[in-house]
Amino acid sequence: MTQGARPPRRATTIAEVANAAGVSRQTVSNTLNAPHRVHPDTLARVTAAIEELGYRPDQSARSLRTGERRTIGYLAPVDDPFDPNPLMAGFLEALVDAAAAEGHRVLLVRPAPGEAAARAAIDELVAARQVDGLVFADVLHDDARVARAAGAGVPFAAFGRTTADLPQHWVDIDNGAAMADVVRHLAARGHRRVGFAASAADLPWMAARREGFHAEARRLGLDVVQPPPGGPGAPGVAGAPGVAPLRALLRGPDRPTAVAAESDLSALDVYEAIRAEGLAVGRGVAVTGFHDTPLCRHLHPALTSVRLPLRAIASALVRLLLAQVRGQTVPAAGQVLATELVVRTSSE
């Protein structure tokens, strides 16, 4: 030991807490694991002793007793560290907080791209008994990760809808209804000619947003403006990423007075196209986004966008997962949470 260094502090035992509080070891255990069984005065006395002595339960012993590892595995979607997905970064923060509120930690796992690697990662986690269950995000139709977990009997919760033949252990938003809210907002501001900006990504949540936009525009009798026939991006903006087709959309006397984007990143292309055509965002052409990522507040003008309830989603996923782990009743259907349209200068 280095001269002058203090010896490591010995961990406080449950017996020492019990002695300090004048109770049995079982009462200390009940205070930690079943406080509803302890008289309020006794609970306060034992809690004070725990804080004063700095007692920390032995998590390994607790895991042996309860069978819980107190760890949730999160198979993170593939991402680029130099261009990260801001929505999923926010979801991860919310998931870590929600797990901590239930006394759990999150084990982050990122398999290599491909279904085989994802299945192997799940098999390894299960074989090593490292986690109580798994959380998935960016769930696709016929998702191999979900199928593997369900087939192995591993508790899981999905941010995104699973197919009908799999357990409905999911939490999601109604993407179509959220985009319908956007259309109603634009119609209420007097817009009668509207456009939709989307990427080429063939993803179920993007398809739902596109369908929600068109269905509500038809219901309200709005004109949906498409690029000129034979021009860039024909036959429509959906499926034609980039600024060029958007510029084509904005030319001519019948251009849209408002454009709804499927995401905040798509809205950046809309901003660029509007300015390239000598128009003004907001005053000339209203713009909306989707996800309400931090960039919305820093754009000029600030971007109206659909906000996802990430904290509520993460909390619901953790509760759903732990209910399975603890053998509690689990709802037969998935849970849909409401979004919020945050109105800013771009569409006022």
C-alpha positions as CSV (number, residue, x, y, z in Angstrom):
1,M,0.0,0.0,0.0
2,T,1.3,3.5,-0.8
3,Q,2.6,5.3,2.2
4,G,-0.1,7.6,3.7
5,A,-2.9,6.0,1.6
6,R,-6.1,5.1,3.5
7,P,-7.1,1.4,3.6
8,P,-10.3,0.8,1.5
9,R,-13.5,1.3,3.5
10,R,-15.2,-1.8,4.6
11,A,-18.8,-2.2,3.4
12,T,-21.5,-1.8,6.0
13,T,-23.4,-5.0,6.7
14,I,-27.2,-5.4,7.1
15,A,-26.6,-6.5,10.7
16,E,-24.9,-3.2,11.5
17,V,-27.9,-1.3,10.1
18,A,-30.3,-3.5,12.1
19,N,-28.2,-2.9,15.3
20,A,-28.1,0.9,14.7
21,A,-31.9,1.1,14.1
22,G,-32.8,-1.3,16.9
23,V,-34.6,-3.7,14.6
24,S,-34.1,-7.2,13.1
25,R,-32.3,-8.0,9.9
26,Q,-35.6,-9.0,8.4
27,T,-37.0,-5.6,9.1
28,V,-34.1,-4.0,7.3
29,S,-34.7,-6.4,4.4
30,N,-38.4,-5.5,4.3
31,T,-37.5,-1.8,4.3
32,L,-35.5,-2.3,1.2
33,N,-37.7,-4.8,-0.6
34,A,-41.2,-4.5,0.8
35,P,-41.6,-1.1,2.6
36,H,-45.4,-1.4,2.6
37,R,-44.9,-4.1,5.3
38,V,-43.0,-1.8,7.7
39,H,-44.6,0.6,10.2
40,P,-44.0,4.2,9.0
41,D,-42.1,5.1,12.2
42,T,-39.9,2.1,11.9
43,L,-39.4,2.7,8.1
44,A,-38.2,6.2,8.8
45,R,-35.8,5.0,11.5
46,V,-34.3,2.2,9.4
47,T,-34.0,4.5,6.3
48,A,-32.1,7.0,8.4
49,A,-29.7,4.3,9.6
50,I,-29.2,3.1,6.0
51,E,-28.3,6.7,4.9
52,E,-26.1,7.4,7.9
53,L,-24.1,4.2,7.6
54,G,-24.0,4.3,3.8
55,Y,-25.3,0.8,3.4
56,R,-25.7,-0.6,-0.1
57,P,-27.4,-3.9,-0.7
58,D,-25.4,-6.7,-2.2
59,Q,-26.9,-6.9,-5.7
60,S,-25.4,-10.2,-6.5
61,A,-27.0,-11.8,-3.4
62,R,-30.3,-10.1,-4.4
63,S,-30.1,-11.6,-7.9
64,L,-29.5,-15.1,-6.5
65,R,-32.5,-14.7,-4.2
66,T,-35.0,-13.2,-6.7
67,G,-33.6,-14.5,-10.0
68,E,-33.5,-10.9,-11.4
69,R,-30.2,-9.6,-12.9
70,R,-31.7,-6.1,-12.6
71,T,-30.3,-5.4,-16.1
72,I,-32.2,-4.7,-19.3
73,G,-30.6,-5.5,-22.6
74,Y,-31.1,-2.9,-25.3
75,L,-30.2,-3.9,-28.9
76,A,-29.5,-0.5,-30.3
77,P,-30.2,0.2,-33.9
78,V,-27.2,0.6,-36.2
79,D,-26.1,4.3,-36.2
80,D,-23.2,6.5,-37.4
81,P,-21.3,8.1,-34.5
82,F,-20.4,11.0,-36.7
83,D,-24.0,11.5,-37.8
84,P,-26.1,10.0,-35.0
85,N,-29.9,9.7,-35.0
86,P,-30.9,12.4,-32.5
87,L,-34.3,10.8,-31.9
88,M,-32.9,7.4,-30.9
89,A,-30.2,9.2,-28.8
90,G,-33.0,10.8,-26.9
91,F,-34.8,7.5,-26.5
92,L,-31.7,5.9,-25.1
93,E,-31.4,8.6,-22.4
94,A,-35.1,8.2,-21.6
95,L,-34.7,4.4,-21.4
96,V,-31.7,4.6,-19.0
97,D,-33.7,6.9,-16.7
98,A,-36.8,4.7,-16.8
99,A,-34.8,1.6,-16.0
100,A,-33.0,3.4,-13.1
101,A,-36.4,4.4,-11.7
102,E,-37.2,0.7,-11.4
103,G,-33.8,-0.2,-9.9
104,H,-32.4,-1.6,-13.2
105,R,-29.5,-0.7,-15.5
106,V,-29.3,-0.9,-19.2
107,L,-26.8,-3.1,-21.1
108,L,-26.2,-1.6,-24.5
109,V,-25.6,-4.1,-27.3
110,R,-25.1,-3.2,-30.9
111,P,-24.8,-6.3,-33.1
112,A,-23.2,-6.1,-36.6
113,P,-25.7,-5.4,-39.4
114,G,-27.8,-8.3,-40.5
115,E,-30.4,-10.7,-39.1
116,A,-27.9,-13.4,-38.3
117,A,-25.8,-11.1,-36.1
118,A,-28.8,-9.9,-34.2
119,R,-30.0,-13.4,-33.5
120,A,-26.5,-14.4,-32.4
121,A,-26.4,-11.4,-30.0
122,I,-29.7,-12.4,-28.4
123,D,-28.6,-16.0,-28.1
124,E,-25.4,-14.9,-26.4
125,L,-27.2,-12.7,-23.9
126,V,-29.7,-15.4,-23.0
127,A,-27.0,-18.1,-22.6
128,A,-24.9,-15.9,-20.4
129,R,-27.9,-15.0,-18.3
130,Q,-26.8,-11.3,-18.4
131,V,-30.2,-9.6,-18.7
132,D,-33.8,-10.0,-17.4
133,G,-35.2,-9.2,-20.8
134,L,-34.7,-7.2,-24.0
135,V,-35.9,-3.9,-25.4
136,F,-36.0,-3.3,-29.2
137,A,-36.5,-0.1,-31.2
138,D,-36.9,0.6,-34.9
139,V,-39.0,-2.6,-35.2
140,L,-39.8,-3.6,-38.8
141,H,-42.4,-6.0,-40.2
142,D,-41.3,-9.6,-39.6
143,D,-38.4,-8.3,-37.4
144,A,-35.9,-11.1,-36.9
145,R,-34.9,-9.9,-33.4
146,V,-38.5,-10.0,-32.1
147,A,-39.1,-13.4,-33.6
148,R,-36.0,-14.8,-32.0
149,A,-36.8,-13.4,-28.5
150,A,-40.4,-14.7,-28.8
151,G,-39.3,-18.1,-30.0
152,A,-36.8,-18.4,-27.1
153,G,-39.4,-17.3,-24.5
154,V,-37.3,-14.3,-23.6
155,P,-39.2,-11.3,-22.1
156,F,-39.1,-8.4,-24.5
157,A,-40.7,-5.0,-25.2
158,A,-40.6,-3.3,-28.5
159,F,-40.7,0.4,-29.5
160,G,-42.8,-0.3,-32.6
161,R,-45.5,-2.7,-33.6
162,T,-44.9,-6.4,-33.9
163,T,-46.8,-8.6,-36.4
164,A,-50.1,-10.3,-35.4
165,D,-48.5,-13.7,-35.0
166,L,-46.1,-12.5,-32.3
167,P,-46.8,-11.4,-28.7
168,Q,-48.1,-7.8,-28.8
169,H,-45.5,-6.5,-26.3
170,W,-45.1,-3.1,-27.9
171,V,-45.5,0.6,-27.3
172,D,-45.8,3.0,-30.2
173,I,-47.3,6.2,-31.4
174,D,-50.0,6.6,-34.1
175,N,-47.9,8.0,-36.9
176,G,-50.9,8.4,-39.3
177,A,-52.9,10.3,-36.7
178,A,-49.9,12.5,-35.8
179,M,-49.6,13.5,-39.5
180,A,-53.3,14.1,-39.7
181,D,-52.9,16.6,-36.8
182,V,-50.3,18.4,-38.9
183,V,-52.7,18.6,-41.9
184,R,-55.4,20.0,-39.7
185,H,-53.0,22.6,-38.3
186,L,-52.1,23.7,-41.8
187,A,-55.7,23.8,-42.9
188,A,-56.6,25.9,-39.9
189,R,-54.0,28.4,-40.9
190,G,-55.7,28.8,-44.3
191,H,-53.5,26.5,-46.5
192,R,-55.4,24.8,-49.3
193,R,-52.5,23.6,-51.4
194,V,-50.1,21.3,-49.5
195,G,-47.1,19.1,-50.3
196,F,-45.4,16.3,-48.6
197,A,-41.6,15.7,-48.4
198,A,-40.3,12.2,-47.7
199,S,-37.2,10.2,-48.1
200,A,-36.9,7.0,-50.1
201,A,-36.8,4.8,-47.0
202,D,-39.3,2.0,-47.0
203,L,-40.1,1.9,-43.3
204,P,-43.5,1.2,-41.7
205,W,-43.7,4.3,-39.6
206,M,-42.8,6.5,-42.6
207,A,-45.5,4.8,-44.7
208,A,-48.0,5.4,-42.0
209,R,-47.1,9.1,-41.9
210,R,-47.5,9.4,-45.7
211,E,-50.8,7.6,-45.6
212,G,-52.0,9.8,-42.7
213,F,-51.1,13.0,-44.6
214,H,-52.9,12.0,-47.8
215,A,-56.0,10.6,-46.1
216,E,-56.5,13.8,-44.0
217,A,-55.8,16.1,-47.0
218,R,-58.5,14.2,-48.9
219,R,-61.0,14.4,-46.1
220,L,-60.5,18.2,-45.8
221,G,-60.7,18.7,-49.5
222,L,-57.1,20.1,-49.8
223,D,-55.1,20.0,-53.0
224,V,-52.0,17.9,-52.7
225,V,-49.4,19.4,-55.1
226,Q,-47.0,17.0,-56.8
227,P,-43.8,17.7,-58.8
228,P,-44.5,18.4,-62.6
229,P,-45.0,15.2,-64.7
230,G,-41.7,13.9,-65.9
231,G,-39.8,16.3,-63.7
232,P,-37.4,15.4,-60.9
233,G,-38.9,13.0,-58.4
234,A,-42.0,12.1,-60.5
235,P,-44.6,10.8,-59.8
236,G,-44.4,12.3,-56.3
237,V,-42.1,13.7,-53.6
238,A,-42.6,10.6,-51.5
239,G,-39.7,8.3,-52.5
240,A,-37.7,11.1,-54.0
241,P,-35.1,12.4,-51.5
242,G,-33.1,15.6,-51.9
243,V,-33.6,19.2,-52.8
244,A,-34.1,19.0,-56.6
245,P,-37.5,17.4,-56.5
246,L,-38.6,19.8,-53.8
247,R,-37.5,22.8,-55.9
248,A,-39.6,21.4,-58.8
249,L,-42.5,21.1,-56.4
250,L,-42.2,24.8,-55.5
251,R,-42.2,26.2,-59.0
252,G,-45.1,27.7,-60.8
253,P,-48.3,29.5,-59.8
254,D,-49.9,26.4,-58.3
255,R,-47.1,25.6,-55.9
256,P,-48.1,24.5,-52.4
257,T,-48.3,27.2,-49.7
258,A,-47.3,24.6,-47.0
259,V,-45.1,21.5,-47.0
260,A,-45.2,18.8,-44.3
261,A,-42.0,16.8,-44.0
262,E,-41.9,13.2,-42.7
263,S,-39.0,14.1,-40.3
264,D,-37.0,17.1,-39.1
265,L,-34.1,16.1,-41.4
266,S,-36.4,16.1,-44.4
267,A,-37.6,19.5,-43.3
268,L,-34.0,20.8,-43.7
269,D,-34.2,19.9,-47.4
270,V,-37.5,21.8,-47.6
271,Y,-35.9,24.9,-46.1
272,E,-33.0,24.7,-48.6
273,A,-35.4,24.2,-51.6
274,I,-37.6,27.1,-50.5
275,R,-34.7,29.5,-50.2
276,A,-33.2,28.3,-53.5
277,E,-36.4,29.3,-55.2
278,G,-36.3,32.8,-53.7
279,L,-39.1,32.1,-51.2
280,A,-39.3,32.6,-47.5
281,V,-39.8,29.8,-45.0
282,G,-42.9,30.5,-42.9
283,R,-44.1,33.7,-44.6
284,G,-43.8,32.3,-48.1
285,V,-44.2,28.6,-47.6
286,A,-45.1,27.0,-44.2
287,V,-43.1,24.0,-43.2
288,T,-43.5,21.3,-40.5
289,G,-41.3,18.5,-39.4
290,F,-41.6,15.3,-37.3
291,H,-39.7,14.2,-34.1
292,D,-39.1,17.6,-32.5
293,T,-35.4,17.0,-32.3
294,P,-33.2,19.8,-30.8
295,L,-32.4,21.3,-34.2
296,C,-36.1,22.5,-34.5
297,R,-35.5,25.2,-31.9
298,H,-32.3,26.4,-33.5
299,L,-33.5,26.7,-37.1
300,H,-34.5,30.1,-38.5
301,P,-37.4,30.3,-38.4
302,A,-37.9,27.7,-35.6
303,L,-39.6,24.5,-37.0
304,T,-43.0,23.3,-36.1
305,S,-42.7,19.6,-35.4
306,V,-44.4,16.5,-33.9
307,R,-43.0,15.7,-30.5
308,L,-42.8,12.0,-29.5
309,P,-43.4,11.3,-25.7
310,L,-40.0,9.5,-25.4
311,R,-40.0,9.4,-21.6
312,A,-43.5,8.0,-21.5
313,I,-42.6,5.5,-24.1
314,A,-39.5,4.3,-22.3
315,S,-41.3,4.1,-19.0
316,A,-44.1,2.0,-20.5
317,L,-41.6,-0.3,-22.2
318,V,-39.7,-0.9,-18.9
319,R,-43.0,-1.6,-17.0
320,L,-44.1,-4.0,-19.8
321,L,-40.8,-5.8,-19.7
322,L,-40.6,-6.2,-15.9
323,A,-44.2,-7.4,-15.7
324,Q,-43.2,-10.3,-17.9
325,V,-40.1,-10.9,-15.9
326,R,-42.1,-11.0,-12.6
327,G,-44.9,-13.2,-14.0
328,Q,-47.5,-10.5,-13.8
329,T,-50.5,-10.0,-16.1
330,V,-49.4,-8.4,-19.4
331,P,-51.9,-6.7,-21.7
332,A,-52.9,-8.7,-24.8
333,A,-52.7,-5.6,-27.1
334,G,-49.9,-3.1,-27.6
335,Q,-50.1,0.5,-26.2
336,V,-50.4,3.6,-28.3
337,L,-49.3,6.9,-26.8
338,A,-50.3,10.4,-28.0
339,T,-47.9,12.8,-29.7
340,E,-47.9,16.6,-29.4
341,L,-47.7,19.1,-32.2
342,V,-45.3,21.9,-31.1
343,V,-46.1,24.9,-33.2
344,R,-43.3,27.4,-34.0
345,T,-42.7,30.2,-36.4
346,S,-42.3,28.0,-39.5
347,S,-46.0,27.4,-39.8
348,E,-47.7,30.2,-37.8
